[in-house]
């Protein structure tokens, strides 16, 4: 009897990457930009702040965690190269 696969188990539901659904730009929800009326001129000369870096902090972990799970070793510095993995 074949083993059943359920998304709630955390196991792959598809048997190959051709059937795997990858999120694309159209799947991104709308982003609301809000401006404050109080610039902070002590922060910088324009009085603005950004939050762009917050959205990309998990990218490094998303790249190196599969390497750890596959090879059993942690890569502590980006970029991940084959020399670092094979060393």
PyMOL Python script that loads the backbone (N, CA, C, O; Angstrom):
from pymol import cmd

cmd.read_pdbstr("""\
ATOM      1  N   UNK A   1       0.851  -1.177   0.000  1.00  0.00           N
ATOM      2  CA  UNK A   1       0.000   0.000   0.000  1.00  0.00           C
ATOM      3  C   UNK A   1       0.894   1.236   0.000  1.00  0.00           C
ATOM      4  O   UNK A   1       1.794   1.331   0.834  1.00  0.00           O
ATOM      5  N   UNK A   2       0.672   2.194  -0.919  1.00  0.00           N
ATOM      6  CA  UNK A   2       1.520   3.394  -0.958  1.00  0.00           C
ATOM      7  C   UNK A   2       1.281   4.278   0.254  1.00  0.00           C
ATOM      8  O   UNK A   2       0.174   4.366   0.784  1.00  0.00           O
ATOM      9  N   UNK A   3       2.340   4.919   0.666  1.00  0.00           N
ATOM     10  CA  UNK A   3       2.259   5.821   1.805  1.00  0.00           C
ATOM     11  C   UNK A   3       1.526   7.092   1.400  1.00  0.00           C
ATOM     12  O   UNK A   3       1.821   7.680   0.360  1.00  0.00           O
ATOM     13  N   UNK A   4       0.591   7.507   2.207  1.00  0.00           N
ATOM     14  CA  UNK A   4      -0.148   8.747   1.928  1.00  0.00           C
ATOM     15  C   UNK A   4       0.694   9.942   2.323  1.00  0.00           C
ATOM     16  O   UNK A   4       1.465   9.894   3.282  1.00  0.00           O
ATOM     17  N   UNK A   5       0.532  11.013   1.570  1.00  0.00           N
ATOM     18  CA  UNK A   5       1.280  12.240   1.845  1.00  0.00           C
ATOM     19  C   UNK A   5       0.296  13.380   2.091  1.00  0.00           C
ATOM     20  O   UNK A   5      -0.622  13.605   1.303  1.00  0.00           O
ATOM     21  N   UNK A   6       0.498  14.077   3.171  1.00  0.00           N
ATOM     22  CA  UNK A   6      -0.357  15.191   3.529  1.00  0.00           C
ATOM     23  C   UNK A   6       0.501  16.433   3.744  1.00  0.00           C
ATOM     24  O   UNK A   6       1.579  16.343   4.333  1.00  0.00           O
ATOM     25  N   UNK A   7       0.035  17.603   3.272  1.00  0.00           N
ATOM     26  CA  UNK A   7       0.829  18.821   3.474  1.00  0.00           C
ATOM     27  C   UNK A   7       1.092  19.128   4.946  1.00  0.00           C
ATOM     28  O   UNK A   7       2.127  19.710   5.270  1.00  0.00           O
ATOM     29  N   UNK A   8       0.184  18.754   5.840  1.00  0.00           N
ATOM     30  CA  UNK A   8       0.358  19.066   7.264  1.00  0.00           C
ATOM     31  C   UNK A   8       1.483  18.254   7.899  1.00  0.00           C
ATOM     32  O   UNK A   8       1.918  18.585   9.001  1.00  0.00           O
ATOM     33  N   UNK A   9       1.963  17.211   7.246  1.00  0.00           N
ATOM     34  CA  UNK A   9       3.067  16.416   7.782  1.00  0.00           C
ATOM     35  C   UNK A   9       4.408  17.065   7.515  1.00  0.00           C
ATOM     36  O   UNK A   9       5.399  16.684   8.138  1.00  0.00           O
ATOM     37  N   UNK A  10       4.478  18.024   6.621  1.00  0.00           N
ATOM     38  CA  UNK A  10       5.733  18.668   6.295  1.00  0.00           C
ATOM     39  C   UNK A  10       6.547  17.900   5.266  1.00  0.00           C
ATOM     40  O   UNK A  10       7.665  18.301   4.944  1.00  0.00           O
ATOM     41  N   UNK A  11       6.014  16.816   4.749  1.00  0.00           N
ATOM     42  CA  UNK A  11       6.701  16.036   3.711  1.00  0.00           C
ATOM     43  C   UNK A  11       6.283  16.555   2.337  1.00  0.00           C
ATOM     44  O   UNK A  11       5.199  17.123   2.202  1.00  0.00           O
ATOM     45  N   UNK A  12       7.112  16.373   1.326  1.00  0.00           N
ATOM     46  CA  UNK A  12       6.718  16.803  -0.022  1.00  0.00           C
ATOM     47  C   UNK A  12       5.441  16.096  -0.469  1.00  0.00           C
ATOM     48  O   UNK A  12       5.287  14.890  -0.280  1.00  0.00           O
ATOM     49  N   UNK A  13       4.543  16.850  -1.054  1.00  0.00           N
ATOM     50  CA  UNK A  13       3.285  16.293  -1.526  1.00  0.00           C
ATOM     51  C   UNK A  13       3.439  15.807  -2.962  1.00  0.00           C
ATOM     52  O   UNK A  13       2.778  14.852  -3.369  1.00  0.00           O
ATOM     53  N   UNK A  14       4.299  16.452  -3.720  1.00  0.00           N
ATOM     54  CA  UNK A  14       4.529  16.039  -5.101  1.00  0.00           C
ATOM     55  C   UNK A  14       5.723  15.103  -5.171  1.00  0.00           C
ATOM     56  O   UNK A  14       6.592  15.130  -4.300  1.00  0.00           O
ATOM     57  N   UNK A  15       5.765  14.291  -6.187  1.00  0.00           N
ATOM     58  CA  UNK A  15       6.849  13.310  -6.325  1.00  0.00           C
ATOM     59  C   UNK A  15       7.985  13.825  -7.206  1.00  0.00           C
ATOM     60  O   UNK A  15       9.038  13.193  -7.281  1.00  0.00           O
ATOM     61  N   UNK A  16       7.785  14.971  -7.880  1.00  0.00           N
ATOM     62  CA  UNK A  16       8.853  15.520  -8.715  1.00  0.00           C
ATOM     63  C   UNK A  16       8.732  17.040  -8.744  1.00  0.00           C
ATOM     64  O   UNK A  16       7.692  17.592  -8.383  1.00  0.00           O
ATOM     65  N   UNK A  17       9.780  17.703  -9.167  1.00  0.00           N
ATOM     66  CA  UNK A  17       9.783  19.171  -9.173  1.00  0.00           C
ATOM     67  C   UNK A  17       8.951  19.755 -10.302  1.00  0.00           C
ATOM     68  O   UNK A  17       8.593  20.932 -10.246  1.00  0.00           O
ATOM     69  N   UNK A  18       8.633  18.974 -11.325  1.00  0.00           N
ATOM     70  CA  UNK A  18       7.812  19.471 -12.424  1.00  0.00           C
ATOM     71  C   UNK A  18       6.396  19.780 -11.950  1.00  0.00           C
ATOM     72  O   UNK A  18       5.753  20.687 -12.477  1.00  0.00           O
ATOM     73  N   UNK A  19       5.908  19.039 -10.969  1.00  0.00           N
ATOM     74  CA  UNK A  19       4.560  19.264 -10.441  1.00  0.00           C
ATOM     75  C   UNK A  19       4.540  20.193  -9.229  1.00  0.00           C
ATOM     76  O   UNK A  19       3.470  20.516  -8.714  1.00  0.00           O
ATOM     77  N   UNK A  20       5.713  20.622  -8.774  1.00  0.00           N
ATOM     78  CA  UNK A  20       5.808  21.469  -7.582  1.00  0.00           C
ATOM     79  C   UNK A  20       5.416  22.902  -7.945  1.00  0.00           C
ATOM     80  O   UNK A  20       5.946  23.470  -8.900  1.00  0.00           O
ATOM     81  N   UNK A  21       4.503  23.476  -7.194  1.00  0.00           N
ATOM     82  CA  UNK A  21       4.059  24.852  -7.446  1.00  0.00           C
ATOM     83  C   UNK A  21       4.998  25.824  -6.750  1.00  0.00           C
ATOM     84  O   UNK A  21       5.154  25.785  -5.529  1.00  0.00           O
ATOM     85  N   UNK A  22       5.614  26.683  -7.523  1.00  0.00           N
ATOM     86  CA  UNK A  22       6.542  27.670  -7.009  1.00  0.00           C
ATOM     87  C   UNK A  22       5.852  29.024  -6.986  1.00  0.00           C
ATOM     88  O   UNK A  22       5.285  29.425  -8.002  1.00  0.00           O
ATOM     89  N   UNK A  23       5.875  29.749  -5.865  1.00  0.00           N
ATOM     90  CA  UNK A  23       5.270  31.080  -5.838  1.00  0.00           C
ATOM     91  C   UNK A  23       5.984  32.027  -6.808  1.00  0.00           C
ATOM     92  O   UNK A  23       7.204  31.968  -6.967  1.00  0.00           O
ATOM     93  N   UNK A  24       5.216  32.885  -7.440  1.00  0.00           N
ATOM     94  CA  UNK A  24       5.764  33.850  -8.391  1.00  0.00           C
ATOM     95  C   UNK A  24       5.338  35.251  -7.978  1.00  0.00           C
ATOM     96  O   UNK A  24       4.621  35.413  -6.990  1.00  0.00           O
ATOM     97  N   UNK A  25       5.766  36.259  -8.717  1.00  0.00           N
ATOM     98  CA  UNK A  25       5.450  37.647  -8.376  1.00  0.00           C
ATOM     99  C   UNK A  25       3.953  37.895  -8.294  1.00  0.00           C
ATOM    100  O   UNK A  25       3.509  38.698  -7.474  1.00  0.00           O
ATOM    101  N   UNK A  26       3.170  37.227  -9.122  1.00  0.00           N
ATOM    102  CA  UNK A  26       1.721  37.435  -9.095  1.00  0.00           C
ATOM    103  C   UNK A  26       1.104  36.963  -7.781  1.00  0.00           C
ATOM    104  O   UNK A  26       0.006  37.394  -7.429  1.00  0.00           O
ATOM    105  N   UNK A  27       1.789  36.088  -7.054  1.00  0.00           N
ATOM    106  CA  UNK A  27       1.286  35.590  -5.763  1.00  0.00           C
ATOM    107  C   UNK A  27       1.564  36.545  -4.616  1.00  0.00           C
ATOM    108  O   UNK A  27       1.013  36.378  -3.528  1.00  0.00           O
ATOM    109  N   UNK A  28       2.400  37.533  -4.837  1.00  0.00           N
ATOM    110  CA  UNK A  28       2.750  38.511  -3.804  1.00  0.00           C
ATOM    111  C   UNK A  28       1.556  39.410  -3.510  1.00  0.00           C
ATOM    112  O   UNK A  28       0.990  39.985  -4.440  1.00  0.00           O
ATOM    113  N   UNK A  29       1.159  39.549  -2.260  1.00  0.00           N
ATOM    114  CA  UNK A  29       0.041  40.458  -1.956  1.00  0.00           C
ATOM    115  C   UNK A  29       0.445  41.912  -2.169  1.00  0.00           C
ATOM    116  O   UNK A  29       1.630  42.242  -2.219  1.00  0.00           O
ATOM    117  N   UNK A  30      -0.544  42.762  -2.291  1.00  0.00           N
ATOM    118  CA  UNK A  30      -0.293  44.192  -2.448  1.00  0.00           C
ATOM    119  C   UNK A  30       0.429  44.737  -1.223  1.00  0.00           C
ATOM    120  O   UNK A  30       0.167  44.320  -0.095  1.00  0.00           O
ATOM    121  N   UNK A  31       1.331  45.667  -1.459  1.00  0.00           N
ATOM    122  CA  UNK A  31       2.102  46.285  -0.385  1.00  0.00           C
ATOM    123  C   UNK A  31       1.600  47.709  -0.192  1.00  0.00           C
ATOM    124  O   UNK A  31       1.501  48.481  -1.145  1.00  0.00           O
ATOM    125  N   UNK A  32       1.289  48.039   1.038  1.00  0.00           N
ATOM    126  CA  UNK A  32       0.825  49.379   1.361  1.00  0.00           C
ATOM    127  C   UNK A  32       1.992  50.193   1.901  1.00  0.00           C
ATOM    128  O   UNK A  32       2.663  49.784   2.849  1.00  0.00           O
ATOM    129  N   UNK A  33       2.224  51.336   1.297  1.00  0.00           N
ATOM    130  CA  UNK A  33       3.288  52.231   1.739  1.00  0.00           C
ATOM    131  C   UNK A  33       2.642  53.375   2.500  1.00  0.00           C
ATOM    132  O   UNK A  33       1.725  54.023   1.996  1.00  0.00           O
ATOM    133  N   UNK A  34       3.113  53.621   3.697  1.00  0.00           N
ATOM    134  CA  UNK A  34       2.576  54.704   4.511  1.00  0.00           C
ATOM    135  C   UNK A  34       3.698  55.674   4.860  1.00  0.00           C
ATOM    136  O   UNK A  34       4.813  55.264   5.183  1.00  0.00           O
ATOM    137  N   UNK A  35       3.397  56.927   4.793  1.00  0.00           N
ATOM    138  CA  UNK A  35       4.361  57.971   5.116  1.00  0.00           C
ATOM    139  C   UNK A  35       3.956  58.634   6.419  1.00  0.00           C
ATOM    140  O   UNK A  35       2.771  58.840   6.680  1.00  0.00           O
ATOM    141  N   UNK A  36       4.938  58.965   7.229  1.00  0.00           N
ATOM    142  CA  UNK A  36       4.657  59.712   8.444  1.00  0.00           C
ATOM    143  C   UNK A  36       4.893  61.194   8.172  1.00  0.00           C
ATOM    144  O   UNK A  36       5.661  61.562   7.283  1.00  0.00           O
ATOM    145  N   UNK A  37       4.242  62.009   8.928  1.00  0.00           N
ATOM    146  CA  UNK A  37       4.385  63.453   8.753  1.00  0.00           C
ATOM    147  C   UNK A  37       5.498  64.034   9.606  1.00  0.00           C
ATOM    148  O   UNK A  37       5.666  65.253   9.647  1.00  0.00           O
ATOM    149  N   UNK A  38       6.251  63.202  10.277  1.00  0.00           N
ATOM    150  CA  UNK A  38       7.276  63.674  11.192  1.00  0.00           C
ATOM    151  C   UNK A  38       8.642  63.121  10.788  1.00  0.00           C
ATOM    152  O   UNK A  38       9.003  62.017  11.195  1.00  0.00           O
ATOM    153  N   UNK A  39       9.396  63.866  10.002  1.00  0.00           N
ATOM    154  CA  UNK A  39      10.735  63.367   9.631  1.00  0.00           C
ATOM    155  C   UNK A  39      11.659  63.364  10.842  1.00  0.00           C
ATOM    156  O   UNK A  39      11.515  64.182  11.750  1.00  0.00           O
ATOM    157  N   UNK A  40      12.597  62.443  10.843  1.00  0.00           N
ATOM    158  CA  UNK A  40      13.578  62.347  11.910  1.00  0.00           C
ATOM    159  C   UNK A  40      14.922  62.800  11.348  1.00  0.00           C
ATOM    160  O   UNK A  40      15.689  61.990  10.828  1.00  0.00           O
ATOM    161  N   UNK A  41      15.202  64.086  11.455  1.00  0.00           N
ATOM    162  CA  UNK A  41      16.414  64.645  10.877  1.00  0.00           C
ATOM    163  C   UNK A  41      17.667  64.263  11.650  1.00  0.00           C
ATOM    164  O   UNK A  41      18.777  64.470  11.158  1.00  0.00           O
ATOM    165  N   UNK A  42      17.517  63.713  12.839  1.00  0.00           N
ATOM    166  CA  UNK A  42      18.679  63.235  13.580  1.00  0.00           C
ATOM    167  C   UNK A  42      19.148  61.880  13.050  1.00  0.00           C
ATOM    168  O   UNK A  42      20.303  61.500  13.242  1.00  0.00           O
ATOM    169  N   UNK A  43      18.258  61.160  12.388  1.00  0.00           N
ATOM    170  CA  UNK A  43      18.589  59.845  11.856  1.00  0.00           C
ATOM    171  C   UNK A  43      19.465  59.969  10.607  1.00  0.00           C
ATOM    172  O   UNK A  43      20.491  59.299  10.495  1.00  0.00           O
ATOM    173  N   UNK A  44      19.057  60.828   9.671  1.00  0.00           N
ATOM    174  CA  UNK A  44      19.863  61.124   8.489  1.00  0.00           C
ATOM    175  C   UNK A  44      19.421  62.472   7.920  1.00  0.00           C
ATOM    176  O   UNK A  44      18.456  63.063   8.404  1.00  0.00           O
ATOM    177  N   UNK A  45      20.115  62.954   6.907  1.00  0.00           N
ATOM    178  CA  UNK A  45      19.832  64.302   6.395  1.00  0.00           C
ATOM    179  C   UNK A  45      18.476  64.410   5.702  1.00  0.00           C
ATOM    180  O   UNK A  45      17.922  65.506   5.616  1.00  0.00           O
ATOM    181  N   UNK A  46      17.931  63.306   5.208  1.00  0.00           N
ATOM    182  CA  UNK A  46      16.611  63.333   4.570  1.00  0.00           C
ATOM    183  C   UNK A  46      15.476  63.141   5.566  1.00  0.00           C
ATOM    184  O   UNK A  46      14.322  63.446   5.265  1.00  0.00           O
ATOM    185  N   UNK A  47      15.802  62.640   6.742  1.00  0.00           N
ATOM    186  CA  UNK A  47      14.773  62.423   7.753  1.00  0.00           C
ATOM    187  C   UNK A  47      13.943  61.185   7.499  1.00  0.00           C
ATOM    188  O   UNK A  47      12.825  61.079   8.002  1.00  0.00           O
ATOM    189  N   UNK A  48      14.473  60.234   6.721  1.00  0.00           N
ATOM    190  CA  UNK A  48      13.704  59.041   6.380  1.00  0.00           C
ATOM    191  C   UNK A  48      14.376  57.789   6.944  1.00  0.00           C
ATOM    192  O   UNK A  48      15.568  57.776   7.248  1.00  0.00           O
ATOM    193  N   UNK A  49      13.572  56.749   7.069  1.00  0.00           N
ATOM    194  CA  UNK A  49      14.059  55.431   7.471  1.00  0.00           C
ATOM    195  C   UNK A  49      13.498  54.424   6.476  1.00  0.00           C
ATOM    196  O   UNK A  49      12.497  54.684   5.808  1.00  0.00           O
ATOM    197  N   UNK A  50      14.157  53.272   6.387  1.00  0.00           N
ATOM    198  CA  UNK A  50      13.621  52.240   5.512  1.00  0.00           C
ATOM    199  C   UNK A  50      13.561  50.916   6.261  1.00  0.00           C
ATOM    200  O   UNK A  50      14.195  50.744   7.302  1.00  0.00           O
ATOM    201  N   UNK A  51      12.797  49.997   5.718  1.00  0.00           N
ATOM    202  CA  UNK A  51      12.686  48.671   6.311  1.00  0.00           C
ATOM    203  C   UNK A  51      12.989  47.596   5.272  1.00  0.00           C
ATOM    204  O   UNK A  51      12.588  46.446   5.446  1.00  0.00           O
ATOM    205  N   UNK A  52      13.677  47.944   4.213  1.00  0.00           N
ATOM    206  CA  UNK A  52      13.948  47.004   3.140  1.00  0.00           C
ATOM    207  C   UNK A  52      14.790  45.824   3.564  1.00  0.00           C
ATOM    208  O   UNK A  52      14.619  44.729   3.027  1.00  0.00           O
ATOM    209  N   UNK A  53      15.691  46.008   4.507  1.00  0.00           N
ATOM    210  CA  UNK A  53      16.561  44.924   4.916  1.00  0.00           C
ATOM    211  C   UNK A  53      15.820  43.859   5.721  1.00  0.00           C
ATOM    212  O   UNK A  53      16.240  42.702   5.734  1.00  0.00           O
ATOM    213  N   UNK A  54      14.748  44.219   6.381  1.00  0.00           N
ATOM    214  CA  UNK A  54      14.029  43.264   7.222  1.00  0.00           C
ATOM    215  C   UNK A  54      13.482  42.119   6.389  1.00  0.00           C
ATOM    216  O   UNK A  54      13.469  40.975   6.845  1.00  0.00           O
ATOM    217  N   UNK A  55      13.035  42.403   5.191  1.00  0.00           N
ATOM    218  CA  UNK A  55      12.445  41.367   4.350  1.00  0.00           C
ATOM    219  C   UNK A  55      13.431  40.375   3.777  1.00  0.00           C
ATOM    220  O   UNK A  55      13.020  39.317   3.303  1.00  0.00           O
ATOM    221  N   UNK A  56      14.726  40.680   3.804  1.00  0.00           N
ATOM    222  CA  UNK A  56      15.699  39.771   3.196  1.00  0.00           C
ATOM    223  C   UNK A  56      16.597  39.080   4.215  1.00  0.00           C
ATOM    224  O   UNK A  56      17.546  38.399   3.826  1.00  0.00           O
ATOM    225  N   UNK A  57      16.327  39.235   5.497  1.00  0.00           N
ATOM    226  CA  UNK A  57      17.207  38.635   6.497  1.00  0.00           C
ATOM    227  C   UNK A  57      17.127  37.118   6.516  1.00  0.00           C
ATOM    228  O   UNK A  57      18.093  36.466   6.913  1.00  0.00           O
ATOM    229  N   UNK A  58      16.026  36.543   6.108  1.00  0.00           N
ATOM    230  CA  UNK A  58      15.882  35.083   6.137  1.00  0.00           C
ATOM    231  C   UNK A  58      16.428  34.406   4.889  1.00  0.00           C
ATOM    232  O   UNK A  58      16.456  33.177   4.825  1.00  0.00           O
ATOM    233  N   UNK A  59      16.859  35.169   3.904  1.00  0.00           N
ATOM    234  CA  UNK A  59      17.335  34.577   2.657  1.00  0.00           C
ATOM    235  C   UNK A  59      18.571  33.712   2.893  1.00  0.00           C
ATOM    236  O   UNK A  59      18.671  32.619   2.336  1.00  0.00           O
ATOM    237  N   UNK A  60      19.495  34.176   3.698  1.00  0.00           N
ATOM    238  CA  UNK A  60      20.695  33.391   3.967  1.00  0.00           C
ATOM    239  C   UNK A  60      20.363  32.034   4.582  1.00  0.00           C
ATOM    240  O   UNK A  60      20.925  31.014   4.185  1.00  0.00           O
ATOM    241  N   UNK A  61      19.455  32.026   5.548  1.00  0.00           N
ATOM    242  CA  UNK A  61      19.053  30.763   6.171  1.00  0.00           C
ATOM    243  C   UNK A  61      18.339  29.863   5.176  1.00  0.00           C
ATOM    244  O   UNK A  61      18.517  28.645   5.202  1.00  0.00           O
ATOM    245  N   UNK A  62      17.537  30.448   4.306  1.00  0.00           N
ATOM    246  CA  UNK A  62      16.837  29.647   3.302  1.00  0.00           C
ATOM    247  C   UNK A  62      17.807  29.013   2.316  1.00  0.00           C
ATOM    248  O   UNK A  62      17.493  27.987   1.714  1.00  0.00           O
ATOM    249  N   UNK A  63      18.975  29.609   2.146  1.00  0.00           N
ATOM    250  CA  UNK A  63      19.971  29.053   1.235  1.00  0.00           C
ATOM    251  C   UNK A  63      20.818  27.986   1.926  1.00  0.00           C
ATOM    252  O   UNK A  63      21.064  26.928   1.347  1.00  0.00           O
ATOM    253  N   UNK A  64      21.262  28.245   3.142  1.00  0.00           N
ATOM    254  CA  UNK A  64      22.207  27.320   3.785  1.00  0.00           C
ATOM    255  C   UNK A  64      21.543  26.174   4.545  1.00  0.00           C
ATOM    256  O   UNK A  64      22.188  25.146   4.751  1.00  0.00           O
ATOM    257  N   UNK A  65      20.288  26.301   4.970  1.00  0.00           N
ATOM    258  CA  UNK A  65      19.647  25.202   5.693  1.00  0.00           C
ATOM    259  C   UNK A  65      19.482  23.943   4.844  1.00  0.00           C
ATOM    260  O   UNK A  65      19.699  22.851   5.370  1.00  0.00           O
ATOM    261  N   UNK A  66      19.116  24.027   3.572  1.00  0.00           N
ATOM    262  CA  UNK A  66      19.081  22.796   2.770  1.00  0.00           C
ATOM    263  C   UNK A  66      20.458  22.137   2.648  1.00  0.00           C
ATOM    264  O   UNK A  66      20.558  20.912   2.579  1.00  0.00           O
ATOM    265  N   UNK A  67      21.510  22.946   2.621  1.00  0.00           N
ATOM    266  CA  UNK A  67      22.862  22.369   2.591  1.00  0.00           C
ATOM    267  C   UNK A  67      23.118  21.596   3.880  1.00  0.00           C
ATOM    268  O   UNK A  67      23.675  20.498   3.846  1.00  0.00           O
ATOM    269  N   UNK A  68      22.719  22.158   5.002  1.00  0.00           N
ATOM    270  CA  UNK A  68      22.905  21.475   6.284  1.00  0.00           C
ATOM    271  C   UNK A  68      22.119  20.168   6.333  1.00  0.00           C
ATOM    272  O   UNK A  68      22.640  19.137   6.760  1.00  0.00           O
ATOM    273  N   UNK A  69      20.855  20.218   5.889  1.00  0.00           N
ATOM    274  CA  UNK A  69      20.024  19.021   5.950  1.00  0.00           C
ATOM    275  C   UNK A  69      20.502  17.945   4.973  1.00  0.00           C
ATOM    276  O   UNK A  69      20.317  16.753   5.218  1.00  0.00           O
ATOM    277  N   UNK A  70      21.113  18.367   3.873  1.00  0.00           N
ATOM    278  CA  UNK A  70      21.594  17.401   2.899  1.00  0.00           C
ATOM    279  C   UNK A  70      22.972  16.856   3.262  1.00  0.00           C
ATOM    280  O   UNK A  70      23.198  15.647   3.198  1.00  0.00           O
ATOM    281  N   UNK A  71      23.890  17.738   3.640  1.00  0.00           N
ATOM    282  CA  UNK A  71      25.280  17.347   3.878  1.00  0.00           C
ATOM    283  C   UNK A  71      25.628  17.189   5.354  1.00  0.00           C
ATOM    284  O   UNK A  71      26.651  16.589   5.682  1.00  0.00           O
ATOM    285  N   UNK A  72      24.789  17.721   6.257  1.00  0.00           N
ATOM    286  CA  UNK A  72      25.071  17.599   7.683  1.00  0.00           C
ATOM    287  C   UNK A  72      26.117  18.573   8.189  1.00  0.00           C
ATOM    288  O   UNK A  72      26.663  18.379   9.275  1.00  0.00           O
ATOM    289  N   UNK A  73      26.403  19.607   7.433  1.00  0.00           N
ATOM    290  CA  UNK A  73      27.405  20.591   7.865  1.00  0.00           C
ATOM    291  C   UNK A  73      26.846  22.002   7.683  1.00  0.00           C
ATOM    292  O   UNK A  73      26.071  22.266   6.764  1.00  0.00           O
ATOM    293  N   UNK A  74      27.250  22.886   8.565  1.00  0.00           N
ATOM    294  CA  UNK A  74      26.807  24.277   8.498  1.00  0.00           C
ATOM    295  C   UNK A  74      27.793  25.101   7.689  1.00  0.00           C
ATOM    296  O   UNK A  74      29.005  25.003   7.877  1.00  0.00           O
ATOM    297  N   UNK A  75      27.265  25.908   6.794  1.00  0.00           N
ATOM    298  CA  UNK A  75      28.071  26.898   6.078  1.00  0.00           C
ATOM    299  C   UNK A  75      27.784  28.224   6.763  1.00  0.00           C
ATOM    300  O   UNK A  75      26.639  28.676   6.770  1.00  0.00           O
ATOM    301  N   UNK A  76      28.787  28.848   7.333  1.00  0.00           N
ATOM    302  CA  UNK A  76      28.603  30.050   8.154  1.00  0.00           C
ATOM    303  C   UNK A  76      28.833  31.351   7.407  1.00  0.00           C
ATOM    304  O   UNK A  76      28.607  32.421   7.973  1.00  0.00           O
ATOM    305  N   UNK A  77      29.276  31.300   6.154  1.00  0.00           N
ATOM    306  CA  UNK A  77      29.562  32.530   5.418  1.00  0.00           C
ATOM    307  C   UNK A  77      29.019  32.424   4.005  1.00  0.00           C
ATOM    308  O   UNK A  77      29.162  31.397   3.342  1.00  0.00           O
ATOM    309  N   UNK A  78      28.401  33.488   3.564  1.00  0.00           N
ATOM    310  CA  UNK A  78      27.915  33.559   2.186  1.00  0.00           C
ATOM    311  C   UNK A  78      28.979  34.194   1.318  1.00  0.00           C
ATOM    312  O   UNK A  78      29.764  34.984   1.842  1.00  0.00           O
ATOM    313  N   UNK A  79      29.062  33.915   0.059  1.00  0.00           N
ATOM    314  CA  UNK A  79      28.190  33.017  -0.702  1.00  0.00           C
ATOM    315  C   UNK A  79      28.567  31.562  -0.462  1.00  0.00           C
ATOM    316  O   UNK A  79      29.705  31.241  -0.120  1.00  0.00           O
ATOM    317  N   UNK A  80      27.577  30.690  -0.653  1.00  0.00           N
ATOM    318  CA  UNK A  80      27.813  29.253  -0.540  1.00  0.00           C
ATOM    319  C   UNK A  80      28.439  28.801  -1.851  1.00  0.00           C
ATOM    320  O   UNK A  80      27.851  28.969  -2.919  1.00  0.00           O
ATOM    321  N   UNK A  81      29.615  28.235  -1.766  1.00  0.00           N
ATOM    322  CA  UNK A  81      30.289  27.747  -2.956  1.00  0.00           C
ATOM    323  C   UNK A  81      30.530  26.240  -2.803  1.00  0.00           C
ATOM    324  O   UNK A  81      30.480  25.706  -1.695  1.00  0.00           O
ATOM    325  N   UNK A  82      30.787  25.577  -3.907  1.00  0.00           N
ATOM    326  CA  UNK A  82      31.027  24.139  -3.827  1.00  0.00           C
ATOM    327  C   UNK A  82      32.291  23.831  -3.035  1.00  0.00           C
ATOM    328  O   UNK A  82      32.388  22.772  -2.415  1.00  0.00           O
ATOM    329  N   UNK A  83      33.246  24.732  -3.048  1.00  0.00           N
ATOM    330  CA  UNK A  83      34.475  24.515  -2.264  1.00  0.00           C
ATOM    331  C   UNK A  83      34.178  24.509  -0.766  1.00  0.00           C
ATOM    332  O   UNK A  83      34.787  23.744  -0.017  1.00  0.00           O
ATOM    333  N   UNK A  84      33.244  25.359  -0.325  1.00  0.00           N
ATOM    334  CA  UNK A  84      32.880  25.377   1.094  1.00  0.00           C
ATOM    335  C   UNK A  84      32.103  24.125   1.476  1.00  0.00           C
ATOM    336  O   UNK A  84      32.234  23.627   2.595  1.00  0.00           O
ATOM    337  N   UNK A  85      31.295  23.615   0.554  1.00  0.00           N
ATOM    338  CA  UNK A  85      30.491  22.433   0.842  1.00  0.00           C
ATOM    339  C   UNK A  85      31.360  21.174   0.836  1.00  0.00           C
ATOM    340  O   UNK A  85      31.178  20.288   1.671  1.00  0.00           O
ATOM    341  N   UNK A  86      32.282  21.097  -0.085  1.00  0.00           N
ATOM    342  CA  UNK A  86      33.113  19.905  -0.224  1.00  0.00           C
ATOM    343  C   UNK A  86      34.304  19.901   0.727  1.00  0.00           C
ATOM    344  O   UNK A  86      34.962  18.871   0.873  1.00  0.00           O
ATOM    345  N   UNK A  87      34.597  21.023   1.375  1.00  0.00           N
ATOM    346  CA  UNK A  87      35.762  21.105   2.262  1.00  0.00           C
ATOM    347  C   UNK A  87      35.546  20.332   3.537  1.00  0.00           C
ATOM    348  O   UNK A  87      36.428  20.296   4.395  1.00  0.00           O
TER     349      UNK A  87
END
""", "prot")
cmd.dss("prot")
cmd.show_as("cartoon", "prot")
cmd.util.cbc("prot")
cmd.orient("prot")
